């Protein structure tokens, strides 16, 4: 992909976090995706380095007490167990840099039509608590960033992670300028679902054809029902047949076709797309990298 010229966002800190042995979160995947892109000839000039998102801005847009306690390390043991990470200063730095990455991706997407963050999709984070490896909801904050543009009045968050974007749905529930759509395995985490504008609860073991039909139906319904000016796409690959936490049966090719469908549809409608890689939990980092890599292939092929 030597002629790849879509803006990408990456910071080494995405994978710079010490976790307990056998921890469930595949922290090395971000560095692996970056290296794979470099090995395939993607130029260094394509990559953009994000700044750490401001704690003060997070406090203004979310629950200030929660943000203060997260940053200071004073969240209780129960709250940290719900998040799923041991607290550290590095965790906080990484979290706010990843959020900054998605906001930069949103800005670049508006300027260039498409951009991809090599992390992101922290959709289980609510205003006042974190959950499921998510502490600060980058999708919600990025949608607000897009809405700062005079010609963007409504943003679609199109979430194809296998787990429902419950935090995003709750944060946006009273908003008519941010539309939330979630396609997820119904019998999977989180057990208590929230109300997105459109929810598509999928059956376990769903395969390519039916899954892709659901994606097309959901995207077409959202774009035809609401006047959308920009899209944030959570391209989670935990729908993959070999994912440890997914319960669906979608192949690597199926993920490529899904991502291509989203990019092509948005291109046809002249909608800027800010994509994040979302969830993916195979322990084999090389195999997981290959699945996430479909997002970049699809973006390249849709140019």
C-alpha positions in Angstrom: 0.0 0.0 0.0 2.8 2.4 -0.9 0.4 5.0 -2.4 -1.7 5.0 0.8 -2.4 8.7 1.5 -5.2 8.6 4.0 -4.3 10.4 7.3 -3.5 8.0 10.1 -3.1 8.8 13.8 -0.7 6.9 16.0 1.3 7.4 19.2 3.7 4.9 20.7 2.0 5.2 24.0 -1.0 3.3 22.6 1.0 0.1 23.4 3.1 1.4 26.2 1.3 0.1 29.2 2.5 -2.6 31.6 -0.3 -5.1 32.4 -0.4 -8.2 34.5 0.7 -11.5 32.9 -2.1 -13.0 30.9 -4.2 -9.9 31.1 -7.1 -10.1 28.7 -6.4 -6.8 26.9 -4.1 -7.1 23.9 -2.1 -3.9 24.4 0.6 -4.8 21.9 -1.8 -4.8 18.9 -1.5 -1.1 18.3 2.2 -1.2 17.8 1.8 -4.3 15.7 -0.7 -2.6 13.4 1.6 0.4 13.0 4.6 -1.8 12.2 2.5 -3.8 9.6 1.6 -0.6 7.9 5.2 0.5 7.8 6.3 -2.8 6.5 3.8 -2.5 3.7 5.4 0.8 2.6 3.0 3.3 4.2 5.1 6.5 4.5 5.9 8.0 7.8 4.4 11.3 6.6 1.0 9.7 6.6 1.1 9.3 10.4 -0.1 12.1 12.6 0.9 12.3 16.3 -1.9 13.3 18.7 -1.6 15.5 21.7 -3.0 14.4 25.1 -6.6 15.5 25.6 -7.0 18.1 28.2 -8.2 17.0 31.7 -10.0 20.3 32.1 -11.9 19.8 28.8 -12.9 16.3 29.9 -14.2 17.6 33.2 -16.2 20.2 31.3 -17.9 17.6 29.1 -18.1 14.6 31.5 -18.6 14.2 35.2 -15.9 16.3 36.8 -15.7 14.3 40.0 -15.2 11.0 38.1 -12.5 12.6 35.9 -10.7 14.0 38.9 -10.7 10.6 40.7 -9.6 8.8 37.6 -6.7 11.1 37.1 -5.6 11.2 40.7 -5.9 7.4 41.3 -8.5 7.8 44.0 -11.2 5.7 42.3 -12.2 2.8 44.5 -11.2 -0.8 43.9 -14.7 -1.7 42.7 -14.7 1.1 40.1 -11.2 0.0 38.9 -12.4 -3.7 38.6 -15.3 -2.5 36.5 -12.8 -0.7 34.2 -10.6 -3.8 34.1 -7.1 -2.2 34.4 -4.9 -1.6 37.4 -4.5 2.1 37.9 -1.2 3.8 37.1 -0.1 7.3 36.0 0.8 5.7 32.6 -2.7 4.4 32.2 -4.0 7.9 32.6 -1.5 9.3 30.1 -2.3 6.6 27.6 -6.0 7.1 28.0 -5.9 10.8 27.4 -3.5 10.5 24.5 -5.8 7.9 22.9 -8.7 10.2 23.3 -6.6 13.0 21.7 -5.9 10.6 18.9 -9.6 10.2 18.1 -10.3 13.9 18.3 -7.4 14.5 15.8 -8.8 11.8 13.6 -12.2 13.6 13.6 -10.5 16.8 12.6 -8.5 15.2 9.8 -11.6 13.3 8.5 -13.4 16.6 8.1 -10.4 18.1 6.3 -9.6 15.1 4.1 -12.8 13.0 3.9 -11.4 10.0 5.8 -9.0 9.4 8.6 -8.2 6.4 10.9 -6.9 6.2 14.5 -4.8 3.2 15.3 -6.7 2.9 18.6 -10.1 4.2 19.9 -13.6 3.0 20.3 -13.9 3.3 24.1 -17.6 3.1 24.0 -18.3 1.5 27.4 -17.2 4.7 29.2 -20.1 6.7 30.7 -20.0 10.3 31.9 -19.4 9.3 35.5 -17.8 5.8 35.4 -15.6 3.6 33.2 -16.3 0.0 32.2 -15.0 -2.8 30.0 -11.5 -1.4 29.4 -12.9 2.1 28.6 -12.4 5.1 30.8 -13.1 8.2 28.7 -15.6 8.0 25.8 -13.6 9.2 22.8 -16.4 8.6 20.3 -18.7 11.0 22.2 -16.0 13.6 22.5 -15.0 13.3 18.8 -18.6 13.8 17.7 -18.7 17.0 19.7 -15.4 18.0 18.0 -16.9 17.5 14.6 -20.0 19.5 15.5 -17.7 22.6 16.1 -17.6 22.8 12.3 -20.2 25.2 10.9 -21.3 22.8 8.1 -21.7 19.8 10.4 -25.0 19.8 12.3 -25.5 16.1 13.0 -22.9 13.3 13.4 -23.6 9.5 13.2 -21.7 7.2 15.5 -21.8 3.9 13.7 -20.6 1.2 16.1 -19.9 -2.3 14.7 -18.0 -3.6 17.8 -19.5 -6.9 18.9 -20.4 -5.3 22.3 -23.1 -2.7 22.5 -21.9 0.9 22.8 -23.7 1.4 26.0 -21.7 4.4 27.3 -22.1 6.2 24.0 -25.8 5.6 23.9 -26.2 6.9 27.4 -24.1 10.0 26.8 -26.0 10.8 23.6 -29.5 9.9 24.7 -30.7 13.5 25.1 -28.9 14.7 22.0 -30.5 15.1 18.6 -27.3 16.2 16.9 -25.5 12.9 17.7 -27.1 9.8 16.3 -26.0 6.4 17.8 -26.3 3.1 16.0 -25.0 -0.1 17.5 -24.7 -3.6 15.8 -23.8 -6.0 18.5 -24.2 -9.6 19.7 -27.3 -9.4 21.9 -26.2 -12.2 24.2 -22.9 -10.6 25.2 -21.4 -7.9 27.3 -22.8 -5.5 28.5 -25.6 -7.5 30.1 -27.6 -4.3 30.7 -28.0 -2.6 27.4 -28.7 1.1 26.9 -30.9 2.7 24.2 -29.1 3.8 21.1 -31.1 5.6 18.4 -30.9 2.3 16.5 -29.9 -1.0 18.1 -29.4 -4.2 16.1 -29.0 -7.1 18.6 -27.5 -9.9 16.5 -27.8 -13.7 17.2 -24.8 -15.6 18.3 -22.8 -17.5 15.6 -24.0 -15.1 12.8 -22.0 -15.6 9.6 -20.9 -13.3 6.8 -23.9 -13.0 4.6 -26.5 -12.3 7.2 -24.1 -10.1 9.2 -23.3 -7.9 6.1 -27.0 -7.6 5.3 -27.5 -6.3 8.8 -24.7 -3.8 8.5 -26.2 -2.5 5.2 -29.7 -2.3 6.6 -28.5 -0.4 9.7 -26.3 2.1 7.8 -28.9 2.7 5.1 -31.7 3.2 7.7 -29.6 5.6 9.7 -28.5 7.7 6.7 -32.0 7.7 5.2 -33.7 8.5 8.6 -31.5 11.4 9.8 -29.8 14.2 8.0 -26.2 13.1 8.7 -23.2 15.4 7.9 -20.3 13.2 9.2 -19.7 9.7 10.5 -17.6 8.2 13.3 -17.1 4.5 12.6 -16.1 2.0 15.3 -14.7 -0.8 13.3 -14.4 -3.4 16.0 -13.2 -6.8 14.9 -14.3 -8.8 17.9 -17.1 -10.1 15.6 -14.4 -12.3 14.1 -14.9 -16.1 14.2 -11.6 -16.6 16.2 -12.1 -13.8 18.6 -12.0 -14.9 22.3 -14.8 -12.5 23.4 -17.0 -12.2 20.3 -19.5 -15.1 19.8 -20.1 -14.3 16.1 -18.7 -16.2 13.2 -17.6 -13.5 10.7 -14.5 -14.3 8.6 -11.6 -12.0 7.9 -13.0 -11.4 4.4 -16.4 -10.6 6.0 -14.7 -7.9 8.0 -13.0 -6.4 4.9 -16.4 -6.4 3.1 -18.1 -4.7 6.1 -15.4 -2.0 6.2 -15.5 -1.5 2.5 -19.3 -1.2 2.6 -19.1 1.6 5.2 -16.4 3.5 3.4 -18.0 3.2 0.0 -21.5 4.2 1.3 -20.1 7.3 3.0 -18.0 8.2 0.0 -21.1 7.9 -2.3 -22.9 10.4 0.1 -19.8 12.7 0.4 -19.7 12.1 4.2 -16.4 12.4 6.1 -15.6 9.3 8.1 -13.4 9.2 11.2 -12.6 5.5 11.9 -11.3 3.9 15.0 -10.1 0.2 15.2 -12.3 -0.8 18.2 -12.2 -4.1 20.0 -10.4 -7.3 19.1 -9.2 -9.9 21.6 -7.4 -12.7 19.9 -4.3 -13.5 22.0 -2.3 -14.2 18.9 -1.2 -10.6 18.1 -0.1 -11.4 14.5 -3.5 -13.0 13.7 -5.3 -10.1 15.4 -3.2 -7.6 13.5 -4.3 -9.2 10.2 -7.9 -8.9 11.1 -7.6 -5.2 12.1 -5.6 -4.6 8.9 -8.7 -5.1 6.8 -9.9 -1.6 7.9 -6.8 0.0 6.2 -7.1 -2.3 3.1 -10.8 -1.3 2.7 -10.0 2.4 3.1 -7.2 2.2 0.5 -9.4 0.3 -1.9 -12.3 2.8 -1.5 -10.1 5.8 -2.5 
